[in-house]
Amino acid sequence: MSSRILRFWLAGLLFLGTTAAAHGQPANFEDAKQLLRDRVYFDQHQNGAQGTLYCGCNWRWTGASGGRVDLASCGYQVRALPQRAARIEWEHVVPASWLGQQRQCWQQGGRNHCRDSDPLFNLMEADMHNLAPVIGEVNADRSNYRFGTAPQAEAMYGRCTSRTDFKKRVFEPRREVRGMVARINFYMHDRYNLKMSQQQQQLFMQWHKAYPPGTWELERNRRIKSVTGQDNPFVSGTRQWQPGHRNSAEGLRLPPASRHKAPAATATTARVKGNRNSRIYHLPHCPNYADVNPRNVVPFRSEQQARQAGYRKARNCP
């Protein structure tokens, strides 16, 4: 075998091994946000790209997965929450509360309890197909309202045409993303066996027909699949939502490796504290262990887990 052929053969093995290792759903919400930044939305934040889901604004990346919004780029006007309007947040298009309400852990202690005790909830919450960057204020206003049309709601975000009807608890996304919103809902309800009202089904089927997948939605689906190995079949067209649709519930079959997985560490139980802004981790005996802002804490069970996530040990920590 020539040296050139050998190099190609070794490179092929390395590629296959890397690809296989990369496939798999992120274990938790924090991992999902970072993967979305690094592998999916890395080029969608500036220069006329897709921008934020509901308003199409540009942003500048900050920290591990956050961002500062360029409000002028989309003519956004702050409604009431200037601090949240200035930052990027990751929206669960199908709200986490809708996912949790079908889990026993939610009844026992809500979202945090589910994160600590239910591996399947963590996978559902971290499903990358269901997450997109949005302006924090719009994320707060949307809350867990259902999608719909809000003709009575005033235009409240400047040139951003998404609207919130607080009285009827309805959120109307801008036209450019209505089809995407519909197909994300199809995917999540089908995969995790969620109930969808007839009214919502009719609306989403209308949006799906009126706004077929565009270039970015197809590319987004491709990128997420390259990370997780999981396609949104309602984007790729391999599955269709019809009246009387029966959910596949494929996502409720927990992967064998995750069935007995220890609960994820939390900020209060973690032995190792990572700082998502500095990408540095601290041990309990480190001088700055207690100084990490709780909002910036990324908890780890071990130093090895922290290093695997790309964090380095604090220099002042022996």
RASUL-V514063 format. One record per residue. N is the residue number from 0. RES is the residue in three letters. PSI is psi in degrees with one decimal (none if undefined). D_FIRST is the distance of its C-alpha to the first C-alpha in Angstrom with 2 decimals. Layout:
n,res,psi,d_first
N,RES,PSI,D_FIRST
N,RES,PSI,D_FIRST
This chain:
n,res,psi,d_first
0,MET,126.9,0.00
1,SER,159.2,3.82
2,SER,-33.5,6.59
3,ARG,-45.3,8.32
4,ILE,-38.0,6.47
5,LEU,-40.9,6.47
6,ARG,-42.5,10.03
7,PHE,-40.3,11.01
8,TRP,-45.9,10.11
9,LEU,-39.0,12.11
10,ALA,-38.2,14.72
11,GLY,-42.5,15.21
12,LEU,-41.9,15.87
13,LEU,-42.0,18.20
14,PHE,-45.9,19.98
15,LEU,-40.5,20.62
16,GLY,-42.4,21.90
17,THR,-43.0,24.09
18,THR,-44.9,25.45
19,ALA,-39.2,26.34
20,ALA,-30.4,28.04
21,ALA,-25.2,29.94
22,HIS,139.0,31.45
23,GLY,140.3,34.84
24,GLN,141.0,38.42
25,PRO,148.4,39.65
26,ALA,-23.0,41.79
27,ASN,173.1,44.85
28,PHE,-41.2,46.61
29,GLU,-44.1,45.73
30,ASP,-40.4,41.99
31,ALA,-43.3,42.39
32,LYS,-42.1,44.26
33,GLN,-39.9,41.68
34,LEU,-37.8,38.81
35,LEU,-40.2,40.95
36,ARG,-48.4,41.48
37,ASP,-30.0,37.88
38,ARG,-15.2,36.07
39,VAL,-55.2,38.71
40,TYR,14.0,41.69
41,PHE,-26.3,40.13
42,ASP,17.1,40.96
43,GLN,11.4,44.06
44,HIS,-9.2,46.64
45,GLN,171.5,47.48
46,ASN,43.9,47.79
47,GLY,16.9,49.12
48,ALA,-165.2,46.49
49,GLN,-41.6,47.57
50,GLY,-166.7,49.46
51,THR,149.6,51.36
52,LEU,-53.0,51.71
53,TYR,-14.8,55.47
54,CYS,-12.0,56.36
55,GLY,28.6,53.35
56,CYS,151.1,53.90
57,ASN,161.7,51.51
58,TRP,167.0,50.89
59,ARG,127.6,49.42
60,TRP,140.3,47.12
61,THR,148.7,48.61
62,GLY,-157.1,47.59
63,ALA,-34.7,44.83
64,SER,7.1,45.65
65,GLY,-173.3,49.05
66,GLY,160.7,50.40
67,ARG,125.9,53.53
68,VAL,137.6,54.74
69,ASP,90.0,55.73
70,LEU,-33.4,58.80
71,ALA,-24.1,59.80
72,SER,-21.6,56.54
73,CYS,9.7,57.85
74,GLY,31.7,61.58
75,TYR,136.3,61.75
76,GLN,130.9,65.13
77,VAL,131.8,65.53
78,ARG,-53.1,67.72
79,ALA,-14.1,68.65
80,LEU,79.5,65.74
81,PRO,-37.0,64.68
82,GLN,-42.9,62.43
83,ARG,-29.1,60.42
84,ALA,-23.4,60.48
85,ALA,-8.7,58.70
86,ARG,156.1,55.67
87,ILE,135.7,52.75
88,GLU,158.8,52.77
89,TRP,112.4,50.43
90,GLU,131.5,52.36
91,HIS,106.6,51.97
92,VAL,-46.4,52.75
93,VAL,111.1,53.72
94,PRO,147.2,55.64
95,ALA,-31.7,54.57
96,SER,-33.7,58.07
97,TRP,-34.6,57.51
98,LEU,-42.4,54.37
99,GLY,-29.3,56.14
100,GLN,-17.2,59.30
101,GLN,1.6,57.62
102,ARG,140.5,56.49
103,GLN,-34.6,58.86
104,CYS,-31.8,57.81
105,TRP,-39.9,59.34
106,GLN,-27.4,62.69
107,GLN,-22.1,62.56
108,GLY,14.1,61.74
109,GLY,-160.1,60.24
110,ARG,-47.4,57.03
111,ASN,-38.3,56.55
112,HIS,-39.0,57.13
113,CYS,-40.5,54.56
114,ARG,-36.7,52.00
115,ASP,-25.1,52.73
116,SER,-10.7,52.88
117,ASP,98.6,51.12
118,PRO,-34.8,47.28
119,LEU,-39.6,47.65
120,PHE,-40.9,50.05
121,ASN,-40.0,47.62
122,LEU,-39.7,44.93
123,MET,-45.5,47.53
124,GLU,-28.1,48.79
125,ALA,8.1,45.29
126,ASP,115.2,44.16
127,MET,-25.5,42.78
128,HIS,-24.0,43.85
129,ASN,2.2,47.44
130,LEU,140.5,47.38
131,ALA,149.2,48.08
132,PRO,134.4,49.49
133,VAL,163.5,53.22
134,ILE,133.6,56.14
135,GLY,-38.5,57.59
136,GLU,-40.1,61.10
137,VAL,-36.8,60.07
138,ASN,-43.5,58.17
139,ALA,-42.9,61.39
140,ASP,-40.0,63.55
141,ARG,-36.3,61.37
142,SER,-128.7,61.49
143,ASN,30.8,60.83
144,TYR,150.9,62.90
145,ARG,159.0,61.95
146,PHE,149.6,60.73
147,GLY,-167.6,63.21
148,THR,143.9,65.33
149,ALA,65.0,67.77
150,PRO,-24.0,70.18
151,GLN,-14.8,72.89
152,ALA,139.2,70.79
153,GLU,154.0,71.28
154,ALA,117.5,68.49
155,MET,-1.0,67.94
156,TYR,33.4,64.74
157,GLY,-128.9,65.52
158,ARG,-8.6,63.21
159,CYS,121.8,61.02
160,THR,-0.7,62.20
161,SER,148.5,61.29
162,ARG,151.9,64.49
163,THR,126.0,65.75
164,ASP,98.7,68.85
165,PHE,-33.1,69.90
166,LYS,-43.0,72.86
167,LYS,-3.0,70.92
168,ARG,52.6,67.75
169,VAL,138.6,65.64
170,PHE,129.4,62.84
171,GLU,110.3,62.04
172,PRO,158.0,58.68
173,ARG,155.2,58.38
174,ARG,-36.8,57.63
175,GLU,-21.4,54.16
176,VAL,8.4,52.79
177,ARG,-39.7,54.97
178,GLY,-41.6,52.33
179,MET,-45.2,49.77
180,VAL,-42.9,52.40
181,ALA,-45.6,53.09
182,ARG,-29.7,49.49
183,ILE,-41.7,48.95
184,ASN,-42.5,52.08
185,PHE,-49.2,50.88
186,TYR,-50.8,47.60
187,MET,-41.7,49.25
188,HIS,-40.0,52.12
189,ASP,-46.4,49.89
190,ARG,-37.4,47.23
191,TYR,15.8,49.75
192,ASN,47.7,52.55
193,LEU,149.5,55.07
194,LYS,140.0,58.31
195,MET,130.5,59.01
196,SER,156.7,62.49
197,GLN,-37.6,63.25
198,GLN,-44.8,64.35
199,GLN,-39.7,61.03
200,GLN,-45.7,59.09
201,GLN,-42.6,61.14
202,LEU,-48.7,60.68
203,PHE,-34.6,56.92
204,MET,-36.6,56.56
205,GLN,-47.0,58.62
206,TRP,-40.1,56.53
207,HIS,-42.3,53.27
208,LYS,-40.7,54.58
209,ALA,-27.8,56.14
210,TYR,78.8,53.25
211,PRO,163.5,49.87
212,PRO,132.1,46.64
213,GLY,-173.3,46.02
214,THR,-46.4,42.95
215,TRP,-41.8,43.15
216,GLU,-39.7,43.84
217,LEU,-42.0,40.82
218,GLU,-39.6,38.60
219,ARG,-46.1,40.21
220,ASN,-41.6,39.44
221,ARG,-42.9,35.79
222,ARG,-43.2,35.47
223,ILE,-41.2,37.25
224,LYS,-35.1,35.13
225,SER,-24.8,31.94
226,VAL,-48.1,33.47
227,THR,-18.6,35.17
228,GLY,2.0,33.56
229,GLN,122.5,37.15
230,ASP,151.1,38.38
231,ASN,103.3,42.04
232,PRO,-17.6,42.48
233,PHE,-14.0,45.75
234,VAL,-47.0,43.96
235,SER,-17.0,41.04
236,GLY,8.2,43.59
237,THR,-7.6,42.21
238,ARG,144.8,45.49
239,GLN,142.2,49.05
240,TRP,120.4,52.12
241,GLN,158.6,55.06
242,PRO,136.3,58.63
243,GLY,19.1,58.74
244,HIS,137.2,55.10
245,ARG,123.2,53.91
246,ASN,142.8,51.60
247,SER,-29.7,48.26
248,ALA,28.0,48.64
249,GLU,-31.2,44.87
250,GLY,-11.5,45.02
251,LEU,-5.9,47.45
252,ARG,91.8,44.89
253,LEU,131.8,43.81
254,PRO,140.8,40.14
255,PRO,-38.3,40.07
256,ALA,-18.6,38.74
257,SER,-8.8,41.79
258,ARG,-34.5,44.51
259,HIS,24.4,45.35
260,LYS,138.6,44.24
261,ALA,145.8,46.67
262,PRO,147.9,48.79
263,ALA,149.5,47.63
264,ALA,150.6,49.24
265,THR,168.3,52.23
266,ALA,-27.8,53.73
267,THR,-18.5,56.39
268,THR,-8.4,54.22
269,ALA,141.4,51.07
270,ARG,-28.3,50.39
271,VAL,130.4,48.33
272,LYS,119.5,49.61
273,GLY,148.2,47.30
274,ASN,112.3,48.86
275,ARG,-21.3,47.35
276,ASN,-46.7,48.63
277,SER,-16.1,47.34
278,ARG,33.6,44.28
279,ILE,144.0,45.60
280,TYR,153.1,46.39
281,HIS,144.3,49.34
282,LEU,162.6,50.21
283,PRO,-30.9,53.78
284,HIS,-1.1,54.63
285,CYS,146.0,53.41
286,PRO,-34.1,56.29
287,ASN,15.6,55.53
288,TYR,-44.4,54.62
289,ALA,-5.9,57.92
290,ASP,-9.0,57.94
291,VAL,125.0,55.17
292,ASN,127.3,56.87
293,PRO,-31.0,56.68
294,ARG,-21.8,55.62
295,ASN,-0.8,52.50
296,VAL,130.0,51.53
297,VAL,108.5,48.18
298,PRO,143.2,48.49
299,PHE,150.2,45.75
300,ARG,-24.8,45.88
301,SER,164.9,43.83
302,GLU,-38.4,42.35
303,GLN,-42.8,38.84
304,GLN,-40.5,39.75
305,ALA,-44.0,41.15
306,ARG,-38.6,38.09
307,GLN,-27.2,35.81
308,ALA,1.7,38.12
309,GLY,14.4,37.65
310,TYR,151.1,40.87
311,ARG,155.6,41.41
312,LYS,141.5,44.13
313,ALA,137.0,47.39
314,ARG,-26.7,47.65
315,ASN,13.9,51.17
316,CYS,108.9,50.14
317,PRO,none,49.55
